[in-house]
């Protein structure tokens, strides 16, 4: 047993499988950052920091005649979304109910996916720098008018090419921007989604938590998501009515090539 | 060879699964090549030819290892089992049994979950477009 303490939970093997599958189904569509950046790991719960290959000077050495440097690392963060399920509902799941109320799990899954997206695309003050804030390119306002989206996205691709950043590229769209894109057909009925996909030559990803949009290179080596413990469900406590669980992961995010992305403001 | 690395219709497979299958096929080919070179080296008497073949076999070691690392990085339970077996001193079979038990405690769907330490096993989604 590890720190997730799953075997202490009053939950049968079959229901654990149900909860894990439900979480995977809810997380996968929303984990936008993982669809666009490099993923390293999982390296385990014990993994605490990402090597940056950098050092900081130390004021003095440990003794005369010896100089010293201190390694700089990027510490991993832990994120956790708590949720509570009815034990009565879980007992019904064991009886074969196919409409078990797992809304709290669904909500926690969405929240932790949003947290991951926000950290990667916008950054997390004091913990990691996001793609948008690292980019040296001036963010372009995307605006509300979808007929201007192809121009803005093509402009972003042009800026990447001008910086020597090759494709293919991906486009992450915030919830509102994604909705506008999928509901829009251009003159002649051509779906805007298909037009944008042709411009970036890569995926267009629904990214809840992102405000605006980001165009970035998918060539690899530019953005690294380092995973310690991958997303997991753990057990916290229970009483006669409910069981307290949580979704948890540990990760760091590092931008190796800031110029390989262009943010488009909402 | 056509598309015979796929066991299911390629159109029904996700891009990530197709890539996984390609690397599995590549891993097999590299292992075969290592075995072939081992046999050739064992019977060759020309020192220069031996040096060439040893160098070529070294390339296959590298290719096999790169293929394996790619596959392990995308398959958390496989990675965890491998970590319990590879580069360990002692009884290989014993390590294998222990690694399997630790990874799939409870038969793969129990409290520890079917993946590494209860992980949901999501990993990278690069290549998943929706």
Interface residues (C-beta under 8 A of the other chain):
Chain A: X1 X2 X4 X6 X7 X9 X11 X13 X14 X16 X17 X20 X23 X24 X27 X28 X29 X31 X34 X35 X36 X37 X38 X39 X40 X41 X42 X44 X45 X203 X204 X205 X206 X218 X227 X229 X230 X231 X232 X233 X234
Chain B: X73 X76 X79 X106 X107 X109 X110 X111 X112 X113 X114 X115 X116 X117 X118 X119 X120 X121 X122 X123 X124 X125 X126 X127 X128 X129 X130
